[in-house]
Amino acid sequence: MAPAGDELYRSAERLGRMLAERGARVACGGYGGVMEAVSRGARAAGGHALGFTVPDFPGREPNEFLSEERPCGDLYERLQGLIHGSDAWIALGGGIGTLVEVFLAWNEIYMSLIPARPLLLVGSEWPAALESLRGLTELGERHMKLIDLCDDIDSAVELLASRGVFANTAGSGATP
């Protein structure tokens, strides 16, 4: 988990601010680390931070920067809220939960279960990770064309703007 003050936390906080300044509502898992940072940044910019939480998660408390908390009955309801209620997704740091969210959203787009929308993977670690997966799985170009790799949050926000995401703020916004 990214502690307050480290580079990843600062990037996530800046990302939340940048998204809110462009009118996006930020949705996340609602807990600490990157989720807290993006919520903090969105709120600092006067934006809305929505957290999908699961009260039964042991040792987890919603972060104090949420504008709104949506308690979910279980992990699957939480994932559905995060994935189906967003206009775009941004993965920045994170752990196994982030991987689950990325792969589930990616698979639902691939299978045409949800309309295609931007799925951005931000950071230098993603190309090597995806290349490793390509060697282990049937992951091919037809899958790869459904995601965008971004070096940093500035290029991610620029890409979302070029795709018109900020013109459509009716959904939950971008999900880090």
DOVOVEX-891517 format. One record per atom (N, C-alpha, C, CB): residue number from 1; residue in three letters; x, y, z. Coordinates in steps of 0.2 Angstrom, whole numbers. Atoms other than C-alpha are relative to their C-alpha. Glycine has a CB too. Example, Ala and Ser with C-alpha at 12.3 -4.5 7.8 and 13.67 -1.06 7.14 Angstrom:
R:i:aa:px:py:pz
R:1:Ala:4:-6:0 .
R:1:Ala:62:-22:39 .
R:1:Ala:4:6:0 .
R:1:Ala:-5:0:6 .
R:2:Ser:-4:-6:-1 .
R:2:Ser:68:-5:36 .
R:2:Ser:-4:5:3 .
R:2:Ser:2:2:-7 .
END
This chain:
R:i:aa:px:py:pz
R:1:Met:4:-6:0 .
R:1:Met:0:0:0 .
R:1:Met:4:6:0 .
R:1:Met:-5:0:6 .
R:2:Ala:-4:-6:1 .
R:2:Ala:7:17:-5 .
R:2:Ala:-1:4:6 .
R:2:Ala:-2:4:-6 .
R:3:Pro:1:-4:-6 .
R:3:Pro:10:27:11 .
R:3:Pro:0:7:-2 .
R:3:Pro:6:-1:5 .
R:4:Ala:1:-8:2 .
R:4:Ala:6:46:11 .
R:4:Ala:7:2:0 .
R:4:Ala:-4:3:6 .
R:5:Gly:-7:-3:1 .
R:5:Gly:21:55:5 .
R:5:Gly:5:-3:-5 .
R:5:Gly:3:1:6 .
R:6:Asp:-5:4:5 .
R:6:Asp:29:42:-7 .
R:6:Asp:-2:2:-7 .
R:6:Asp:0:-7:1 .
R:7:Glu:1:-2:7 .
R:7:Glu:30:45:-25 .
R:7:Glu:-7:-2:-3 .
R:7:Glu:6:-2:-5 .
R:8:Leu:6:2:3 .
R:8:Leu:16:34:-30 .
R:8:Leu:-6:3:3 .
R:8:Leu:-1:-8:1 .
R:9:Tyr:6:-4:-3 .
R:9:Tyr:4:42:-17 .
R:9:Tyr:-1:7:-3 .
R:9:Tyr:1:0:8 .
R:10:Arg:0:-7:2 .
R:10:Arg:9:59:-23 .
R:10:Arg:-3:0:-7 .
R:10:Arg:7:3:0 .
R:11:Ser:3:0:7 .
R:11:Ser:5:54:-41 .
R:11:Ser:-7:-1:0 .
R:11:Ser:4:-6:-4 .
R:12:Ala:8:1:0 .
R:12:Ala:-12:47:-37 .
R:12:Ala:-4:6:3 .
R:12:Ala:-1:-7:5 .
R:13:Glu:3:-6:-2 .
R:13:Glu:-16:62:-27 .
R:13:Glu:-1:5:-6 .
R:13:Glu:4:3:6 .
R:14:Arg:0:-5:6 .
R:14:Arg:-11:73:-42 .
R:14:Arg:-5:-2:-5 .
R:14:Arg:7:1:-3 .
R:15:Leu:4:3:4 .
R:15:Leu:-21:61:-53 .
R:15:Leu:-8:2:2 .
R:15:Leu:1:-7:-1 .
R:16:Gly:7:-1:-2 .
R:16:Gly:-37:63:-43 .
R:16:Gly:-2:8:-1 .
R:16:Gly:0:-1:8 .
R:17:Arg:1:-7:1 .
R:17:Arg:-35:82:-43 .
R:17:Arg:-1:2:-8 .
R:17:Arg:6:4:2 .
R:18:Met:0:-1:7 .
R:18:Met:-32:82:-62 .
R:18:Met:-7:-2:-3 .
R:18:Met:5:-3:-4 .
R:19:Leu:7:2:2 .
R:19:Leu:-48:72:-65 .
R:19:Leu:-5:4:2 .
R:19:Leu:-1:-8:2 .
R:20:Ala:6:-4:-2 .
R:20:Ala:-59:82:-54 .
R:20:Ala:0:7:-3 .
R:20:Ala:1:1:8 .
R:21:Glu:0:-6:4 .
R:21:Glu:-53:98:-62 .
R:21:Glu:-3:0:-7 .
R:21:Glu:7:3:0 .
R:22:Arg:3:1:6 .
R:22:Arg:-59:91:-78 .
R:22:Arg:-8:-2:0 .
R:22:Arg:4:-5:-4 .
R:23:Gly:7:1:-1 .
R:23:Gly:-76:87:-71 .
R:23:Gly:-2:-8:1 .
R:23:Gly:-4:2:-6 .
R:24:Ala:1:7:-1 .
R:24:Ala:-74:68:-68 .
R:24:Ala:-1:-1:7 .
R:24:Ala:6:-4:-3 .
R:25:Arg:1:3:-7 .
R:25:Arg:-81:59:-53 .
R:25:Arg:5:-5:1 .
R:25:Arg:-7:-2:2 .
R:26:Val:-5:5:-1 .
R:26:Val:-67:48:-46 .
R:26:Val:-3:-6:4 .
R:26:Val:6:3:4 .
R:27:Ala:2:6:-3 .
R:27:Ala:-72:30:-41 .
R:27:Ala:6:-4:2 .
R:27:Ala:-6:-3:-4 .
R:28:Cys:-5:5:-2 .
R:28:Cys:-61:18:-32 .
R:28:Cys:-2:-5:5 .
R:28:Cys:6:4:3 .
R:29:Gly:2:5:-5 .
R:29:Gly:-61:4:-19 .
R:29:Gly:-1:3:7 .
R:29:Gly:6:-5:1 .
R:30:Gly:2:-4:-6 .
R:30:Gly:-62:17:-5 .
R:30:Gly:4:-1:6 .
R:30:Gly:-7:-2:2 .
R:31:Tyr:-4:1:-6 .
R:31:Tyr:-48:12:7 .
R:31:Tyr:6:4:-1 .
R:31:Tyr:2:-8:0 .
R:32:Gly:-6:-4:-1 .
R:32:Gly:-30:17:9 .
R:32:Gly:5:0:-6 .
R:32:Gly:4:-2:6 .
R:33:Gly:-4:0:6 .
R:33:Gly:-15:19:-2 .
R:33:Gly:-2:5:-6 .
R:33:Gly:2:-7:-2 .
R:34:Val:2:-3:6 .
R:34:Val:-18:24:-20 .
R:34:Val:-7:3:0 .
R:34:Val:1:-4:-6 .
R:35:Met:7:-2:0 .
R:35:Met:-37:24:-17 .
R:35:Met:-1:6:5 .
R:35:Met:-4:-6:3 .
R:36:Glu:1:-5:-5 .
R:36:Glu:-35:36:-2 .
R:36:Glu:3:7:-4 .
R:36:Glu:4:-1:6 .
R:37:Ala:-3:-5:3 .
R:37:Ala:-23:47:-12 .
R:37:Ala:-4:3:-6 .
R:37:Ala:7:-2:-3 .
R:38:Val:4:-3:6 .
R:38:Val:-34:49:-28 .
R:38:Val:-6:3:3 .
R:38:Val:-2:-6:-5 .
R:39:Ser:6:-4:-4 .
R:39:Ser:-49:53:-16 .
R:39:Ser:2:6:3 .
R:39:Ser:-3:-5:5 .
R:40:Arg:-2:-6:-3 .
R:40:Arg:-39:66:-7 .
R:40:Arg:1:5:-6 .
R:40:Arg:7:-1:4 .
R:41:Gly:-1:-5:5 .
R:41:Gly:-34:74:-23 .
R:41:Gly:-6:3:-4 .
R:41:Gly:5:-3:-6 .
R:42:Ala:6:-2:3 .
R:42:Ala:-51:74:-31 .
R:42:Ala:-4:5:5 .
R:42:Ala:-5:-6:-1 .
R:43:Arg:4:-5:-5 .
R:43:Arg:-59:82:-15 .
R:43:Arg:4:7:1 .
R:43:Arg:0:-4:7 .
R:44:Ala:-3:-6:0 .
R:44:Ala:-45:95:-14 .
R:44:Ala:-1:4:-6 .
R:44:Ala:8:-2:0 .
R:45:Ala:2:-3:6 .
R:45:Ala:-50:100:-31 .
R:45:Ala:-7:2:-1 .
R:45:Ala:2:-3:-7 .
R:46:Gly:7:-1:0 .
R:46:Gly:-68:101:-26 .
R:46:Gly:-4:-5:-4 .
R:46:Gly:-2:7:-3 .
R:47:Gly:4:5:4 .
R:47:Gly:-73:85:-35 .
R:47:Gly:-3:-5:5 .
R:47:Gly:5:-3:-4 .
R:48:His:3:5:-3 .
R:48:His:-82:70:-30 .
R:48:His:4:-7:0 .
R:48:His:-7:-2:-3 .
R:49:Ala:-3:6:-1 .
R:49:Ala:-74:54:-23 .
R:49:Ala:-4:-6:2 .
R:49:Ala:7:1:4 .
R:50:Leu:4:6:-2 .
R:50:Leu:-84:38:-23 .
R:50:Leu:4:-6:2 .
R:50:Leu:-5:-1:-6 .
R:51:Gly:-4:6:-2 .
R:51:Gly:-78:23:-14 .
R:51:Gly:-5:-6:1 .
R:51:Gly:3:1:7 .
R:52:Phe:4:6:-1 .
R:52:Phe:-85:5:-16 .
R:52:Phe:4:-4:5 .
R:52:Phe:0:-3:-7 .
R:53:Thr:-4:4:-5 .
R:53:Thr:-81:-4:0 .
R:53:Thr:-4:-6:2 .
R:53:Thr:0:5:6 .
R:54:Val:3:6:-2 .
R:54:Val:-85:-20:8 .
R:54:Val:1:-1:7 .
R:54:Val:3:-7:-4 .
R:55:Pro:-1:0:-8 .
R:55:Pro:-89:-19:27 .
R:55:Pro:3:-6:3 .
R:55:Pro:-7:1:3 .
R:56:Asp:-3:6:-2 .
R:56:Asp:-83:-37:29 .
R:56:Asp:7:-1:-1 .
R:56:Asp:-4:-6:-2 .
R:57:Phe:-7:1:1 .
R:57:Phe:-66:-34:23 .
R:57:Phe:4:1:7 .
R:57:Phe:3:5:-5 .
R:58:Pro:-3:-1:-7 .
R:58:Pro:-55:-37:39 .
R:58:Pro:5:5:0 .
R:58:Pro:3:-7:2 .
R:59:Gly:-6:-5:-1 .
R:59:Gly:-44:-23:45 .
R:59:Gly:0:6:-4 .
R:59:Gly:6:-3:0 .
R:60:Arg:0:-6:5 .
R:60:Arg:-50:-10:32 .
R:60:Arg:-6:5:2 .
R:60:Arg:-2:-3:-7 .
R:61:Glu:5:-5:-1 .
R:61:Glu:-59:6:35 .
R:61:Glu:0:5:-6 .
R:61:Glu:2:4:7 .
R:62:Pro:0:-4:5 .
R:62:Pro:-65:18:22 .
R:62:Pro:5:6:1 .
R:62:Pro:-7:3:-2 .
R:63:Asn:-4:-6:-1 .
R:63:Asn:-53:33:19 .
R:63:Asn:-4:6:1 .
R:63:Asn:4:1:-6 .
R:64:Glu:4:-6:-2 .
R:64:Glu:-58:50:26 .
R:64:Glu:-1:5:-6 .
R:64:Glu:4:3:5 .
R:65:Phe:1:-4:5 .
R:65:Phe:-58:58:9 .
R:65:Phe:-5:-1:-5 .
R:65:Phe:7:1:-4 .
R:66:Leu:6:2:5 .
R:66:Leu:-73:50:1 .
R:66:Leu:-5:5:1 .
R:66:Leu:-2:-7:2 .
R:67:Ser:6:-4:0 .
R:67:Ser:-87:61:-3 .
R:67:Ser:-6:-5:1 .
R:67:Ser:-1:4:-7 .
R:68:Glu:5:5:-1 .
R:68:Glu:-98:45:-4 .
R:68:Glu:3:-7:0 .
R:68:Glu:-5:1:-7 .
R:69:Glu:-2:7:0 .
R:69:Glu:-96:27:1 .
R:69:Glu:-6:-4:-2 .
R:69:Glu:2:-1:8 .
R:70:Arg:5:5:2 .
R:70:Arg:-106:13:-7 .
R:70:Arg:2:-7:3 .
R:70:Arg:-1:0:-8 .
R:71:Pro:-2:7:-2 .
R:71:Pro:-105:-2:4 .
R:71:Pro:-3:-5:-4 .
R:71:Pro:-3:-1:8 .
R:72:Cys:2:6:5 .
R:72:Cys:-106:-18:-6 .
R:72:Cys:0:-6:5 .
R:72:Cys:5:-1:-6 .
R:73:Gly:1:6:-3 .
R:73:Gly:-112:-35:0 .
R:73:Gly:6:-5:0 .
R:73:Gly:-6:-4:-2 .
R:74:Asp:-6:5:1 .
R:74:Asp:-96:-44:-6 .
R:74:Asp:5:3:-5 .
R:74:Asp:-2:-7:-2 .
R:75:Leu:-5:-2:5 .
R:75:Leu:-81:-42:-17 .
R:75:Leu:-3:0:-7 .
R:75:Leu:6:-5:0 .
R:76:Tyr:3:1:7 .
R:76:Tyr:-91:-47:-33 .
R:76:Tyr:-4:6:-1 .
R:76:Tyr:-4:-6:-1 .
R:77:Glu:5:-6:1 .
R:77:Glu:-104:-33:-30 .
R:77:Glu:5:6:-1 .
R:77:Glu:-4:1:6 .
R:78:Arg:-5:-5:0 .
R:78:Arg:-89:-21:-27 .
R:78:Arg:3:1:-7 .
R:78:Arg:5:-1:5 .
R:79:Leu:-3:0:7 .
R:79:Leu:-81:-26:-44 .
R:79:Leu:-5:2:-5 .
R:79:Leu:3:-7:-1 .
R:80:Gln:5:-2:5 .
R:80:Gln:-97:-24:-53 .
R:80:Gln:-1:8:0 .
R:80:Gln:-7:-4:1 .
R:81:Gly:1:-8:-1 .
R:81:Gly:-99:-6:-46 .
R:81:Gly:5:4:-3 .
R:81:Gly:-1:2:7 .
R:82:Leu:-6:-4:2 .
R:82:Leu:-82:-1:-50 .
R:82:Leu:1:-1:-8 .
R:82:Leu:7:-3:3 .
R:83:Ile:-1:2:7 .
R:83:Ile:-82:-9:-68 .
R:83:Ile:-6:3:-4 .
R:83:Ile:1:-7:-1 .
R:84:His:6:-1:4 .
R:84:His:-100:-6:-74 .
R:84:His:-2:8:1 .
R:84:His:-6:-4:2 .
R:85:Gly:3:-7:-1 .
R:85:Gly:-102:12:-67 .
R:85:Gly:6:5:-2 .
R:85:Gly:-1:1:7 .
R:86:Ser:-5:-5:2 .
R:86:Ser:-86:20:-75 .
R:86:Ser:0:1:-7 .
R:86:Ser:7:-3:3 .
R:87:Asp:-1:-2:7 .
R:87:Asp:-83:29:-91 .
R:87:Asp:7:-2:-2 .
R:87:Asp:-1:7:-1 .
R:88:Ala:-7:2:1 .
R:88:Ala:-64:24:-90 .
R:88:Ala:3:-3:6 .
R:88:Ala:4:6:-3 .
R:89:Trp:-4:3:-6 .
R:89:Trp:-52:15:-79 .
R:89:Trp:7:2:-1 .
R:89:Trp:-1:-8:0 .
R:90:Ile:-8:-2:0 .
R:90:Ile:-34:20:-74 .
R:90:Ile:3:-5:5 .
R:90:Ile:1:7:1 .
R:91:Ala:-4:4:-5 .
R:91:Ala:-23:7:-65 .
R:91:Ala:7:4:1 .
R:91:Ala:1:-7:-3 .
R:92:Leu:-6:-4:-2 .
R:92:Leu:-9:16:-56 .
R:92:Leu:2:-4:7 .
R:92:Leu:-1:7:1 .
R:93:Gly:-3:4:-6 .
R:93:Gly:1:5:-44 .
R:93:Gly:-5:-5:2 .
R:93:Gly:1:5:6 .
R:94:Gly:5:4:-2 .
R:94:Gly:-10:-6:-33 .
R:94:Gly:3:-7:1 .
R:94:Gly:-5:-1:-4 .
R:95:Gly:-2:7:-1 .
R:95:Gly:-9:-25:-29 .
R:95:Gly:-4:-5:-4 .
R:95:Gly:0:-1:8 .
R:96:Ile:4:6:4 .
R:96:Ile:-19:-41:-33 .
R:96:Ile:-7:3:-1 .
R:96:Ile:0:-6:5 .
R:97:Gly:7:-3:1 .
R:97:Gly:-35:-31:-31 .
R:97:Gly:0:4:-7 .
R:97:Gly:-3:4:6 .
R:98:Thr:0:-4:6 .
R:98:Thr:-30:-19:-45 .
R:98:Thr:1:-5:-6 .
R:98:Thr:7:4:0 .
R:99:Leu:0:5:6 .
R:99:Leu:-25:-34:-56 .
R:99:Leu:-7:-3:-1 .
R:99:Leu:5:-6:2 .
R:100:Val:7:3:1 .
R:100:Val:-42:-42:-53 .
R:100:Val:-4:5:-4 .
R:100:Val:-3:-2:7 .
R:101:Glu:5:-5:3 .
R:101:Glu:-51:-26:-58 .
R:101:Glu:2:1:-7 .
R:101:Glu:1:7:4 .
R:102:Val:-2:-1:6 .
R:102:Val:-40:-23:-73 .
R:102:Val:-2:-6:-5 .
R:102:Val:8:1:-1 .
R:103:Phe:2:6:4 .
R:103:Phe:-42:-41:-80 .
R:103:Phe:-7:-1:-1 .
R:103:Phe:3:-6:3 .
R:104:Leu:7:1:0 .
R:104:Leu:-60:-42:-76 .
R:104:Leu:-3:6:-5 .
R:104:Leu:-4:1:6 .
R:105:Ala:3:-5:5 .
R:105:Ala:-64:-25:-85 .
R:105:Ala:3:-2:-7 .
R:105:Ala:3:7:2 .
R:106:Trp:-3:1:6 .
R:106:Trp:-52:-30:-99 .
R:106:Trp:-4:-6:-4 .
R:106:Trp:7:-2:0 .
R:107:Asn:4:6:2 .
R:107:Asn:-61:-47:-101 .
R:107:Asn:-7:2:-2 .
R:107:Asn:0:-6:5 .
R:108:Glu:7:-2:2 .
R:108:Glu:-78:-39:-101 .
R:108:Glu:-1:4:-6 .
R:108:Glu:-3:4:6 .
R:109:Ile:-1:-4:7 .
R:109:Ile:-73:-27:-115 .
R:109:Ile:1:-5:-5 .
R:109:Ile:5:5:1 .
R:110:Tyr:-1:4:5 .
R:110:Tyr:-66:-41:-125 .
R:110:Tyr:-6:-5:-2 .
R:110:Tyr:6:-5:2 .
R:111:Met:6:4:1 .
R:111:Met:-81:-52:-123 .
R:111:Met:-6:4:-2 .
R:111:Met:-2:-4:6 .
R:112:Ser:6:-5:1 .
R:112:Ser:-93:-37:-127 .
R:112:Ser:-5:-1:5 .
R:112:Ser:-2:-2:-7 .
R:113:Leu:5:0:-5 .
R:113:Leu:-101:-39:-111 .
R:113:Leu:-2:7:3 .
R:113:Leu:2:-4:6 .
R:114:Ile:1:-7:-2 .
R:114:Ile:-99:-20:-108 .
R:114:Ile:2:4:-6 .
R:114:Ile:3:2:6 .
R:115:Pro:-3:-4:6 .
R:115:Pro:-96:-6:-121 .
R:115:Pro:7:1:1 .
R:115:Pro:-4:6:-1 .
R:116:Ala:-7:-1:0 .
R:116:Ala:-78:-3:-125 .
R:116:Ala:1:7:3 .
R:116:Ala:3:0:-6 .
R:117:Arg:-1:-7:-3 .
R:117:Arg:-71:12:-115 .
R:117:Arg:8:0:2 .
R:117:Arg:-4:2:6 .
R:118:Pro:-7:0:-1 .
R:118:Pro:-53:17:-111 .
R:118:Pro:2:-4:7 .
R:118:Pro:3:7:1 .
R:119:Leu:-3:4:-5 .
R:119:Leu:-43:5:-100 .
R:119:Leu:8:2:0 .
R:119:Leu:-1:-7:0 .
R:120:Leu:-7:-3:0 .
R:120:Leu:-26:14:-96 .
R:120:Leu:4:-3:6 .
R:120:Leu:0:8:1 .
R:121:Leu:-4:3:-5 .
R:121:Leu:-12:5:-87 .
R:121:Leu:6:5:0 .
R:121:Leu:2:-7:-2 .
R:122:Val:-5:-6:-1 .
R:122:Val:0:19:-80 .
R:122:Val:6:-3:3 .
R:122:Val:-3:6:3 .
R:123:Gly:-6:1:-4 .
R:123:Gly:18:16:-76 .
R:123:Gly:5:-5:-5 .
R:123:Gly:-1:-4:6 .
R:124:Ser:-5:3:4 .
R:124:Ser:34:8:-83 .
R:124:Ser:0:-8:1 .
R:124:Ser:7:3:2 .
R:125:Glu:0:7:-2 .
R:125:Glu:31:-9:-75 .
R:125:Glu:-5:-4:-5 .
R:125:Glu:-2:-1:7 .
R:126:Trp:5:3:3 .
R:126:Trp:16:-13:-86 .
R:126:Trp:2:-4:-7 .
R:126:Trp:-6:4:-2 .
R:127:Pro:-2:3:6 .
R:127:Pro:24:-17:-103 .
R:127:Pro:4:-7:1 .
R:127:Pro:5:4:-4 .
R:128:Ala:-4:6:-1 .
R:128:Ala:36:-30:-96 .
R:128:Ala:-5:-5:3 .
R:128:Ala:6:1:5 .
R:129:Ala:4:5:-3 .
R:129:Ala:22:-38:-86 .
R:129:Ala:-5:-3:-5 .
R:129:Ala:-5:4:6 .
R:130:Leu:5:2:5 .
R:130:Leu:10:-39:-101 .
R:130:Leu:4:-5:-5 .
R:130:Leu:-3:6:-4 .
R:131:Glu:-4:4:5 .
R:131:Glu:24:-46:-112 .
R:131:Glu:1:-7:4 .
R:131:Glu:7:3:-1 .
R:132:Ser:0:7:-3 .
R:132:Ser:27:-60:-99 .
R:132:Ser:-6:-4:0 .
R:132:Ser:2:1:8 .
R:133:Leu:6:3:1 .
R:133:Leu:9:-64:-99 .
R:133:Leu:-1:-3:-7 .
R:133:Leu:-6:5:2 .
R:134:Arg:1:2:7 .
R:134:Arg:9:-65:-118 .
R:134:Arg:4:-6:-1 .
R:134:Arg:3:6:-5 .
R:135:Gly:-4:7:0 .
R:135:Gly:22:-79:-116 .
R:135:Gly:-3:-5:3 .
R:135:Gly:7:2:2 .
R:136:Leu:3:5:-4 .
R:136:Leu:12:-88:-104 .
R:136:Leu:-7:-2:-2 .
R:136:Leu:0:2:7 .
R:137:Thr:7:0:1 .
R:137:Thr:-6:-86:-111 .
R:137:Thr:-1:1:-7 .
R:137:Thr:-4:5:4 .
R:138:Glu:2:-1:7 .
R:138:Glu:-15:-84:-127 .
R:138:Glu:-2:7:-1 .
R:138:Glu:-7:-4:-2 .
R:139:Leu:1:-7:1 .
R:139:Leu:-15:-65:-125 .
R:139:Leu:3:2:-6 .
R:139:Leu:3:3:6 .
R:140:Gly:-3:-2:6 .
R:140:Gly:-13:-58:-142 .
R:140:Gly:-2:7:-2 .
R:140:Gly:-3:-5:-6 .
R:141:Glu:1:-7:2 .
R:141:Glu:-15:-42:-152 .
R:141:Glu:-7:2:1 .
R:141:Glu:2:1:-7 .
R:142:Arg:7:-2:-1 .
R:142:Arg:-34:-43:-152 .
R:142:Arg:-2:2:7 .
R:142:Arg:-4:-6:-2 .
R:143:His:1:-2:-7 .
R:143:His:-33:-42:-133 .
R:143:His:4:7:1 .
R:143:His:3:-5:5 .
R:144:Met:-4:-6:-1 .
R:144:Met:-19:-29:-133 .
R:144:Met:-3:7:-2 .
R:144:Met:7:-1:-2 .
R:145:Lys:3:-7:3 .
R:145:Lys:-28:-16:-144 .
R:145:Lys:-6:3:5 .
R:145:Lys:-3:-2:-7 .
R:146:Leu:5:-2:-4 .
R:146:Leu:-41:-15:-130 .
R:146:Leu:2:4:6 .
R:146:Leu:-4:-6:3 .
R:147:Ile:-3:-3:-6 .
R:147:Ile:-29:-7:-117 .
R:147:Ile:5:6:-3 .
R:147:Ile:3:-4:5 .
R:148:Asp:-5:-6:2 .
R:148:Asp:-18:9:-118 .
R:148:Asp:5:0:6 .
R:148:Asp:-3:7:0 .
R:149:Leu:-5:0:-5 .
R:149:Leu:-1:9:-109 .
R:149:Leu:2:8:0 .
R:149:Leu:6:-4:-2 .
R:150:Cys:-2:-7:-1 .
R:150:Cys:4:26:-102 .
R:150:Cys:6:1:4 .
R:150:Cys:-6:5:3 .
R:151:Asp:-6:-1:-4 .
R:151:Asp:21:32:-95 .
R:151:Asp:-2:3:6 .
R:151:Asp:5:3:-4 .
R:152:Asp:2:-4:-6 .
R:152:Asp:13:44:-83 .
R:152:Asp:-7:2:0 .
R:152:Asp:5:6:1 .
R:153:Ile:7:-3:-1 .
R:153:Ile:-3:52:-76 .
R:153:Ile:-1:5:-5 .
R:153:Ile:-1:2:7 .
R:154:Asp:2:-6:5 .
R:154:Asp:-1:67:-88 .
R:154:Asp:-2:-3:-6 .
R:154:Asp:7:4:-1 .
R:155:Ser:2:3:6 .
R:155:Ser:-1:56:-103 .
R:155:Ser:-7:-4:0 .
R:155:Ser:5:-5:-3 .
R:156:Ala:7:4:-1 .
R:156:Ala:-16:46:-96 .
R:156:Ala:-6:5:0 .
R:156:Ala:0:-4:7 .
R:157:Val:5:-5:0 .
R:157:Val:-26:62:-93 .
R:157:Val:-1:3:-7 .
R:157:Val:1:5:5 .
R:158:Glu:1:-2:7 .
R:158:Glu:-22:68:-110 .
R:158:Glu:-3:-4:-5 .
R:158:Glu:8:2:-3 .
R:159:Leu:3:5:4 .
R:159:Leu:-27:52:-118 .
R:159:Leu:-8:0:1 .
R:159:Leu:3:-7:1 .
R:160:Leu:7:0:-1 .
R:160:Leu:-44:52:-109 .
R:160:Leu:-3:6:-3 .
R:160:Leu:-1:0:8 .
R:161:Ala:3:-6:4 .
R:161:Ala:-47:70:-115 .
R:161:Ala:0:-1:-7 .
R:161:Ala:5:6:2 .
R:162:Ser:0:1:8 .
R:162:Ser:-43:65:-133 .
R:162:Ser:-5:-5:-1 .
R:162:Ser:7:-2:-2 .
R:163:Arg:6:5:1 .
R:163:Arg:-56:51:-131 .
R:163:Arg:-7:3:2 .
R:163:Arg:2:-6:4 .
R:164:Gly:6:-3:-2 .
R:164:Gly:-69:63:-125 .
R:164:Gly:-3:-2:7 .
R:164:Gly:-5:-1:-5 .
R:165:Val:3:3:-6 .
R:165:Val:-71:55:-108 .
R:165:Val:-2:6:5 .
R:165:Val:6:-3:4 .
R:166:Phe:2:-5:-4 .
R:166:Phe:-72:72:-99 .
R:166:Phe:-6:4:-2 .
R:166:Phe:5:5:1 .
R:167:Ala:7:-2:3 .
R:167:Ala:-87:77:-110 .
R:167:Ala:-6:-4:3 .
R:167:Ala:0:0:-8 .
R:168:Asn:5:4:-2 .
R:168:Asn:-96:63:-103 .
R:168:Asn:1:-2:8 .
R:168:Asn:-1:-7:-4 .
R:169:Thr:-1:0:-7 .
R:169:Thr:-97:65:-84 .
R:169:Thr:-6:-3:4 .
R:169:Thr:2:6:3 .
R:170:Ala:7:3:-3 .
R:170:Ala:-114:56:-81 .
R:170:Ala:2:-7:4 .
R:170:Ala:-5:-2:-5 .
R:171:Gly:-2:6:-3 .
R:171:Gly:-105:40:-75 .
R:171:Gly:4:1:6 .
R:171:Gly:3:-5:-4 .
R:172:Ser:-4:-1:-6 .
R:172:Ser:-94:37:-60 .
R:172:Ser:7:3:-2 .
R:172:Ser:2:-6:3 .
R:173:Gly:-6:-4:2 .
R:173:Gly:-79:45:-70 .
R:173:Gly:5:-5:-1 .
R:173:Gly:2:5:6 .
R:174:Ala:-6:5:1 .
R:174:Ala:-62:37:-71 .
R:174:Ala:1:-4:7 .
R:174:Ala:6:4:-2 .
R:175:Thr:-1:4:-6 .
R:175:Thr:-58:23:-59 .
R:175:Thr:8:-2:0 .
R:175:Thr:-4:-6:0 .
R:176:Pro:-7:2:-1 .
R:176:Pro:-40:22:-53 .
R:176:Pro:1:-7:4 .
R:176:Pro:4:5:4 .
END
